[in-house]
Amino acid sequence: MWTVIYIAKNAELAGRLKAALSERNIIVMARPLSRGQEAADAGYEILVPAAEVEEALEIIIDVA
């Protein structure tokens, strides 16, 4: 099951977090909070599998 662990304020931050988690072999997905032309400026949910939540949060604390 996927779990939301962070809400990134924009696409740039979501990309940085996704890259940092992927580099450490965490499966990650970024999902926009809105659709359409304004999606890049909207928030993004950062999701990871439930089994990887604790490790992913430790990584995000270092990056965000």
C-alpha positions in Angstrom: 0.0 0.0 0.0 1.3 3.5 -0.9 1.6 6.0 1.9 1.8 9.8 1.5 4.9 11.0 3.4 5.3 14.5 2.3 3.5 17.3 0.3 6.1 19.1 -1.9 5.1 22.7 -2.7 6.1 22.5 -6.4 7.5 20.2 -9.1 11.1 21.2 -8.5 11.0 20.1 -4.9 9.1 17.0 -5.8 11.7 16.1 -8.3 14.6 16.6 -5.8 12.9 14.5 -3.2 12.0 11.7 -5.7 15.6 11.6 -7.0 17.1 11.5 -3.4 14.8 8.6 -2.5 15.4 6.7 -5.7 19.2 7.1 -5.2 18.8 5.2 -1.9 16.7 2.5 -3.5 13.4 3.6 -2.2 10.4 3.1 -4.5 8.8 6.5 -4.8 5.9 8.1 -6.7 5.1 11.9 -7.0 1.5 12.7 -7.7 0.2 16.2 -8.5 -2.5 17.6 -6.3 -4.2 19.3 -9.3 -4.4 18.6 -13.0 -4.0 20.8 -16.0 -1.7 23.6 -16.9 -1.2 24.7 -13.3 0.0 21.3 -12.1 3.7 22.3 -12.2 3.0 25.1 -9.7 0.7 23.0 -7.5 1.7 20.8 -4.7 2.8 17.2 -5.1 2.2 14.2 -2.9 5.3 12.1 -2.3 4.3 8.5 -1.8 6.3 5.4 -0.8 5.3 1.8 0.0 4.2 1.5 3.7 7.2 -0.8 4.5 9.6 2.0 3.5 8.0 5.0 5.3 10.5 5.3 8.2 13.6 5.1 6.0 12.1 7.5 3.5 11.2 10.1 6.2 14.8 10.0 7.5 16.0 10.8 3.9 13.5 13.6 3.4 14.6 15.3 6.7 18.1 15.6 5.2 16.9 16.8 1.8 14.0 19.1 2.4 
